[in-house]
Amino acid sequence: MPAPSILLIDDHAMFRSGISMVIRAALPGTKILEAASINEATSHAPDQVDLVLLDIKLNGLSGMEGIALLQRQWPLTPILMLSSLDEPQTTRLALERGAAGFVSKAETAEKIIEAILLVLDGHFDKLPPADSSLAERRLTPRQCDVLDLLHQGLSNKLIARQLSLSNNTVRRHVQDILEFFQVVSRAEAVVAARQQGLIG
């Protein structure tokens, strides 16, 4: 394949340097663009990139929150999450929000390169799947919407109005979110979600 163009978004300069070296060694000629945040990436955005490598925990807008923004910027470009936060529920939520795949920073350089090549070739189905044991324990896209509004401090009533849902439906979504994070309050759910990098 022609030498690809890869946008690497990670707030750790040392990691960006290291992974850039690994990629260039495996894929000579690859053009690697680096950014420390979603804002920096979109402010100096090239017209096209072949792949976005995105960390979840970033300063400002989190990687999880930034997926939709990056997809609007480059609708045809796959996003590969590359993060130290590799809990199965985090992985699954990233995929639900539109990421093409997820690979842990704890993986070997060979595994990371393998994942990059699979995504560049369009073989998303061959990436290692998220833990299937949590197939019934995941946040739905609507629950993600509710979680984002909980993070903003909105009441159930305001969430219902903003999402055009009934109060009972919102109450059920909130209860499911509490169960998902195994906490007893909305505030604890927000803290747990922030710790996992699901919200900024």
N, C-alpha and C positions, 0 to 999 in steps of 0.2 A: 504494500500500500504506500501511497505518497507519505512523506513525513507529516505527521499530524501537528495540529496546533492545540495545546492544552492550557487551560486556565486553572491555576492552582490557588485556591482561596483558603488561607490558614493564617492565624494570627501569631504563629511562632516562626520567626525568621529562620531559626536553626533547622526546624523541620522542613521548611520550604526548600532550603538549600540542599539538605540531604536527599529528599525525595526527587528534587530536580536532577541531581547527579545520577541517581539510580535510573531515572527515566531516560536521560540522555545516553547513558551507557548501554541500555537495552534497546533504545530506539534512536539511533544516531540521526541527527538532523531535526529532531523534534523541536518545535518552537514552544517554549514554556513562558507563559505570562503569569506573573505573581501578583497577588493582592492580599492584604491583611484583613480585609473586611468586605462585606457585601457592597457597602457604599463605594469603597475604593474600586472594586471590580466593575461596577456599573458606571461609575463616573468616568473611567478611562477605558470604556468598553470597545474592543475591536468589533468590526462588522460581523465576523464569524469566528467561532472556535469549534473544534471537533469534539472536545470533551471538557467538562468542568469537573475538577476534583475539589470537593467541598467538605470542610470540617464542620462539625455541628456547633461546637462551642467557640463563638467568635465575639469580639467586642462589638457592641451595638446590636444590630439585628443578628439573631442566631442563624446558623446554617439551616436549621429546620424551618424557621420563618422565612428564610430567603429563597427557598426552592421555587416558590411561585413567581417571585420577582425575576429570578434568573431565567425561568421558563418563558416569561414574557419578553425578556431581552433576546433570548436565543431559542425560539420555539422548537427547533429541530435538533438542538444539541443535548445529548444525554448528560445527566448529572450522576457522578459516582461519589457517594459519601465515603469519606476516608477519615475515620475518627477513632479516638481511644474509647469513646462511649459506645460499647458494642453489646449492651444489654438487648436481649431479643425484642422487648417491646419498643425500644428506641429504633432498632433496625426496621421493624415492621411499620412503624409510624412514618419513617423516612420513605419507605417504598409506597405507602398509601398516599403520601403527599406528592409523589411523582418522581422520586429518585429512580434511576435505572438499576442501581445496585448499591451494595454497602460492603465495605471491606475494613477490617480493623487495622489500626496502626501497629498492633502487636504482631501482625502477620509478617512473614519473611518478605524480603524484597522480591523474591521470585513470585510469591503468591500475589503481591500487589501488582506487579507487572502483568501477571496472567489475567487478573481482573480487568486491568486497563485495556489489554488487547481484546478481551472478549467484548467489552463495551464498544470499543472502536469498530469492531467487526459487526456489531449489531446483535451479538449472541447473548442478549440479556438473560435468556432462559437457561443458560449454562452456568450462570453465576451461582455460587453456593446459596441455597435458600435460607431465609430466616428460620429460626427454630419453630418447627411445625407444632411443637407441644403447646405453643401459645396461640394456635390458630383461633381458638375461641376466646382468647384474652387479648383483645386489641382495641384500640380506640377507632371508632368509625370516623370518616371525614366530618360528619356533623358534630361528633363529640369533640373533635379537634377544634371546630369553630367555637363550641361552648367553652372549651378550655382557654382559648385565646381571650374570650370575653371575661371569663373568671379572672384571668391575669390582669385585665384592665379594671377590675373591681366592680363590674356591673352586677346588679342584683338579678335574681331569677326573672323578675318581672321585666326588667330592661332587656335582658338577654332574649326573652320570649318575643318582645316587640321588635328587636333588631333582626332576629332570625325568622320572624313570622311563624312562630311556634306557639303552642298552648303552654300555659304555666305548668301543667302536669307533665308535658313532654320534656320541658327543660328540667324539671325536678328529677325526672327519671334519668336524664343524661348526666346530671350532676351526681346522682347516686352511683351510676355506673362508673364515672370518673373516680370517685372516692374509692370504690371497690378495686378499680384497676391499679391505683397507686397504693392500695391497702392503708388508707388513712381515714380519719374520721371528720375532718373539716375541710372546707374549701381552701382555707389558707395553707393547710398542710399539703393539699393537692398541688397548689401553685408552687410551693417550695420544692416538692418532689419533682415536678415537671421541669423546674428551672435547674435543679441539680443534674437532671438527665439531659439537659441541653435542648429540651423540647420547646421551651419558650425562652425569650431573652431576659 
